[in-house]
Amino acid sequence: MSHFKLIAVYIVLLSACIYSQDNYEVNLQKGKTAFEVGKFEDALKYFDMFLLQRPDDYRGYIGRGNTLVLINRSEDAIRDFNHSLELESDNASAYSGLGSAYAFLGDKNKAEKNYKKAIELKPDDVNSMNSLATLMARYGDYKSAFEIINGALKIDTQYAEGYRNRCALYFFTGDTVKAFADINKAIELKPNDPVMYNTRGALFREANRYEDAIKDFNRAIELDSNNAEAFCRRGVAYLYMENYEQCISDIEHGLQLEPSMETLVKKYLEEAKEKKGK
């Protein structure tokens, strides 16, 4: 084979390697992007594709594990996180993922143990601290929850999710003034995040400020037209305003977008239909 032919073959092989590398990294990034916007089935597909190409890359197992947790497949997620730890033993993200998986399964002890391991490995991991605070609050330990989330906000004063979480803690412990202050701060930091408006809308609704609540749910829907939570929450607000027709329309549309929410809003929908029929 001539010298020039050898060079041509080398270039072709090198191009194939570069393309392959770009391809698997693209799949990983597409998986992360789909996960962040709540398209979990798409995320799962991309992480599966990545792992077919890179079966020994711990990042794919973490991405897929996080996705599996949010589609109620926590046991499968645990297998992925454990596999990622076999590949990368000091991986804080894997331990944090295990914490979330065990939290979804209702195993407080294992969830707490894994969140704390994640924080031990990465002391500035505010996401794991936020998750641990949520776990503590879920089991009624508000003192520990406040200590943990306050610590996270000292590390990162611009951590919007931390303010949102502390807002919930203040609300559950009866301090609505501080709750509104925190959620307003969270919205200031992330003005285009529909989750923040859903949270403040829920606070307004609990404070019987239904028109303000509806404005926030409207904003969440403007930002995400397929936001099932915003439609269902707005429907409940309309129920309290005795606008039963709009309540039914909103909740039914929300359930079309996300059928799994039925157990949360079924009683409100039934009440609206009953009152509308009178």
PEFEN-V818643 format. One record per residue. N is the residue number from 0. SS is DSSP state (H for helix, E for strand, L for the rest). PHI is phi in degrees with one decimal (NA if undefined). NEAR is the number of other ideal C-beta (glycine too) atoms within 12 Angstrom. Layout:
# PEFEN-V818643
n = (N | N)
ss = (SS | SS)
phi = (PHI | PHI)
near = (NEAR | NEAR)
This chain:
# PEFEN-V818643
n = (0 | 1 | 2 | 3 | 4 | 5 | 6 | 7 | 8 | 9 | 10 | 11 | 12 | 13 | 14 | 15 | 16 | 17 | 18 | 19 | 20 | 21 | 22 | 23 | 24 | 25 | 26 | 27 | 28 | 29 | 30 | 31 | 32 | 33 | 34 | 35 | 36 | 37 | 38 | 39 | 40 | 41 | 42 | 43 | 44 | 45 | 46 | 47 | 48 | 49 | 50 | 51 | 52 | 53 | 54 | 55 | 56 | 57 | 58 | 59 | 60 | 61 | 62 | 63 | 64 | 65 | 66 | 67 | 68 | 69 | 70 | 71 | 72 | 73 | 74 | 75 | 76 | 77 | 78 | 79 | 80 | 81 | 82 | 83 | 84 | 85 | 86 | 87 | 88 | 89 | 90 | 91 | 92 | 93 | 94 | 95 | 96 | 97 | 98 | 99 | 100 | 101 | 102 | 103 | 104 | 105 | 106 | 107 | 108 | 109 | 110 | 111 | 112 | 113 | 114 | 115 | 116 | 117 | 118 | 119 | 120 | 121 | 122 | 123 | 124 | 125 | 126 | 127 | 128 | 129 | 130 | 131 | 132 | 133 | 134 | 135 | 136 | 137 | 138 | 139 | 140 | 141 | 142 | 143 | 144 | 145 | 146 | 147 | 148 | 149 | 150 | 151 | 152 | 153 | 154 | 155 | 156 | 157 | 158 | 159 | 160 | 161 | 162 | 163 | 164 | 165 | 166 | 167 | 168 | 169 | 170 | 171 | 172 | 173 | 174 | 175 | 176 | 177 | 178 | 179 | 180 | 181 | 182 | 183 | 184 | 185 | 186 | 187 | 188 | 189 | 190 | 191 | 192 | 193 | 194 | 195 | 196 | 197 | 198 | 199 | 200 | 201 | 202 | 203 | 204 | 205 | 206 | 207 | 208 | 209 | 210 | 211 | 212 | 213 | 214 | 215 | 216 | 217 | 218 | 219 | 220 | 221 | 222 | 223 | 224 | 225 | 226 | 227 | 228 | 229 | 230 | 231 | 232 | 233 | 234 | 235 | 236 | 237 | 238 | 239 | 240 | 241 | 242 | 243 | 244 | 245 | 246 | 247 | 248 | 249 | 250 | 251 | 252 | 253 | 254 | 255 | 256 | 257 | 258 | 259 | 260 | 261 | 262 | 263 | 264 | 265 | 266 | 267 | 268 | 269 | 270 | 271 | 272 | 273 | 274 | 275 | 276 | 277)
ss = (L | L | H | H | H | H | H | H | H | H | H | H | H | H | H | H | H | H | H | H | H | H | H | H | H | H | H | H | H | H | H | H | H | H | H | H | L | L | L | H | H | H | H | H | H | H | H | H | H | H | H | H | H | L | L | L | L | H | H | H | H | H | H | H | H | H | H | H | H | H | L | L | L | H | H | H | H | H | H | H | H | H | H | H | H | H | H | L | L | L | L | H | H | H | H | H | H | H | H | H | H | H | H | H | L | L | L | H | H | H | H | H | H | H | H | H | H | H | H | H | H | L | L | L | L | H | H | H | H | H | H | H | H | H | H | H | H | H | L | L | L | H | H | H | H | H | H | H | H | H | H | H | H | H | H | L | L | L | L | H | H | H | H | H | H | H | H | H | H | H | H | H | L | L | L | H | H | H | H | H | H | H | H | H | H | H | H | H | H | L | L | L | L | H | H | H | H | H | H | H | H | H | H | H | H | H | L | L | L | H | H | H | H | H | H | H | H | H | H | H | H | H | H | L | L | L | L | H | H | H | H | H | H | H | H | H | H | H | H | H | L | L | L | H | H | H | H | H | H | H | H | H | H | H | H | H | H | L | H | H | H | H | H | H | H | H | H | H | H | H | H | H | H | H | H | H | L | L)
phi = (NA | -70.4 | -59.5 | -68.6 | -66.4 | -62.1 | -62.5 | -62.9 | -64.0 | -60.4 | -63.6 | -62.5 | -65.1 | -63.5 | -62.0 | -63.9 | -64.1 | -63.8 | -62.1 | -62.4 | -62.4 | -59.0 | -64.7 | -71.8 | -67.3 | -63.5 | -63.3 | -63.5 | -67.3 | -63.6 | -63.4 | -63.9 | -64.6 | -62.5 | -61.5 | -63.8 | -98.1 | 83.4 | -94.3 | -71.5 | -66.7 | -65.3 | -58.4 | -59.9 | -61.1 | -68.7 | -66.6 | -61.4 | -62.5 | -60.6 | -71.8 | -64.8 | -83.0 | -131.4 | -67.4 | -111.0 | -103.7 | -60.3 | -60.5 | -66.1 | -68.9 | -67.2 | -60.2 | -68.6 | -61.1 | -58.7 | -68.4 | -62.1 | -58.3 | -81.1 | -113.2 | 62.7 | -123.9 | -65.6 | -66.1 | -65.2 | -61.2 | -59.2 | -62.3 | -66.0 | -63.6 | -64.0 | -66.1 | -64.0 | -71.5 | -65.5 | -87.6 | -146.6 | -68.8 | -98.8 | -105.6 | -61.8 | -63.0 | -67.1 | -65.7 | -63.7 | -62.6 | -60.8 | -57.9 | -66.1 | -62.8 | -68.5 | -63.3 | -64.5 | -83.3 | 83.2 | -97.6 | -60.5 | -62.1 | -69.5 | -62.3 | -61.7 | -58.7 | -75.0 | -61.0 | -65.5 | -65.6 | -60.8 | -70.3 | -61.0 | -74.3 | -138.5 | -61.7 | -99.9 | -79.5 | -67.8 | -66.3 | -66.9 | -64.0 | -62.8 | -65.5 | -65.7 | -62.0 | -61.6 | -61.7 | -61.5 | -64.6 | -58.4 | -102.4 | 84.7 | -93.5 | -69.8 | -59.0 | -64.3 | -60.0 | -62.5 | -60.6 | -69.4 | -71.2 | -63.0 | -63.6 | -63.5 | -73.9 | -71.6 | -69.8 | -134.7 | -72.2 | -106.3 | -84.8 | -60.3 | -64.7 | -65.9 | -65.1 | -63.6 | -67.6 | -66.7 | -54.8 | -63.3 | -62.7 | -62.5 | -63.6 | -67.2 | -98.6 | 90.1 | -104.2 | -70.4 | -61.8 | -69.4 | -61.9 | -66.7 | -60.8 | -70.7 | -71.3 | -65.1 | -64.6 | -61.9 | -68.4 | -60.2 | -77.8 | -131.4 | -69.6 | -114.1 | -104.1 | -61.7 | -60.2 | -65.5 | -70.6 | -61.4 | -67.3 | -67.6 | -58.7 | -64.8 | -64.4 | -58.9 | -63.2 | -65.5 | -89.6 | 63.1 | -101.9 | -68.4 | -65.2 | -64.4 | -61.1 | -63.2 | -59.9 | -69.2 | -66.5 | -60.5 | -65.0 | -60.6 | -71.2 | -60.4 | -77.0 | -148.6 | -67.3 | -107.2 | -82.8 | -60.9 | -61.3 | -64.9 | -63.5 | -66.2 | -65.5 | -64.8 | -60.3 | -64.7 | -61.5 | -64.8 | -59.1 | -68.8 | -89.9 | 66.1 | -97.1 | -69.6 | -63.8 | -68.9 | -58.3 | -62.2 | -59.7 | -65.9 | -67.0 | -63.9 | -67.1 | -59.9 | -71.9 | -64.7 | -74.3 | -146.3 | -58.3 | -66.9 | -82.2 | -56.6 | -63.6 | -81.4 | -121.1 | -57.0 | -66.3 | -69.8 | -65.2 | -63.4 | -64.0 | -63.7 | -67.1 | -63.7 | -72.1 | -67.8 | -79.2 | -82.4)
near = (9 | 8 | 9 | 10 | 11 | 12 | 13 | 14 | 15 | 15 | 14 | 14 | 14 | 14 | 14 | 14 | 14 | 14 | 15 | 18 | 18 | 15 | 20 | 28 | 22 | 18 | 32 | 32 | 22 | 25 | 38 | 26 | 18 | 28 | 29 | 19 | 19 | 23 | 21 | 27 | 18 | 22 | 33 | 31 | 21 | 31 | 39 | 28 | 26 | 35 | 30 | 19 | 24 | 25 | 19 | 17 | 26 | 30 | 32 | 37 | 38 | 39 | 41 | 45 | 44 | 40 | 39 | 32 | 35 | 28 | 24 | 15 | 22 | 29 | 19 | 26 | 38 | 33 | 22 | 36 | 41 | 26 | 28 | 35 | 28 | 15 | 22 | 22 | 15 | 16 | 30 | 33 | 34 | 40 | 39 | 41 | 45 | 43 | 44 | 37 | 38 | 31 | 34 | 30 | 22 | 14 | 22 | 23 | 16 | 24 | 34 | 32 | 21 | 38 | 41 | 29 | 30 | 35 | 30 | 19 | 22 | 22 | 17 | 18 | 31 | 33 | 32 | 40 | 40 | 38 | 41 | 41 | 40 | 36 | 36 | 30 | 30 | 23 | 20 | 14 | 21 | 27 | 16 | 24 | 32 | 29 | 20 | 35 | 38 | 27 | 25 | 35 | 30 | 17 | 22 | 21 | 14 | 17 | 29 | 31 | 33 | 39 | 37 | 39 | 41 | 40 | 38 | 36 | 36 | 29 | 29 | 24 | 20 | 12 | 19 | 24 | 16 | 22 | 30 | 30 | 21 | 35 | 40 | 25 | 29 | 33 | 31 | 18 | 22 | 24 | 19 | 16 | 29 | 32 | 34 | 35 | 37 | 38 | 40 | 43 | 39 | 36 | 38 | 33 | 32 | 26 | 22 | 14 | 21 | 29 | 20 | 24 | 33 | 33 | 21 | 38 | 41 | 27 | 30 | 35 | 29 | 18 | 23 | 26 | 16 | 20 | 33 | 32 | 34 | 42 | 38 | 43 | 42 | 45 | 42 | 39 | 39 | 34 | 34 | 27 | 24 | 16 | 23 | 26 | 19 | 25 | 35 | 30 | 23 | 37 | 40 | 27 | 27 | 37 | 25 | 17 | 23 | 25 | 17 | 19 | 27 | 20 | 13 | 21 | 32 | 21 | 16 | 32 | 31 | 19 | 23 | 32 | 21 | 15 | 20 | 19 | 11 | 9)
